[in-house]
Amino acid sequence: VQLQAFGGGAVQPGGSLRLSCAGSGTIFSVMGWYRQAPGKQRELVATITSGSITNFGDSAKGRFTISRDDAKNTVYLQMNGLKPEDTAVYYCSMMEKYSARTYWGQGTQVTVSS
């Protein structure tokens, strides 16, 4: 099982980025994104179930959108209205459907700065 994330980078405040994460090797139920800023604990950004039920962390509500393409085993995170406090390493996470084991991607850096 492997997860590979794409789409991080540097953007100015108010800008947008789209992250994607492709999973392989199994079937996944819940997919999601977490982030970790320097000196802080990893926190929830957003998750989406196989039934497309979404859950967002407080910092993401109203600004970020999560979606998935099960044909591609891929989860997307559209981030709009980015703020400097969104700067972090973003990790994708996928739960295997039958074992409920959670797998993590390698992390992608998002930097919001003027």
Salt bridges, closest charged atoms under 4 A:
GLU43 OE2 - ARG35 NE 2.61
ASP58 OD1 - LYS61 NZ 3.17
ASP70 OD1 - ARG68 NE 2.75
ASP86 OD1 - ARG35 NH1 2.88
ASP86 OD2 - ARG63 NH1 2.69
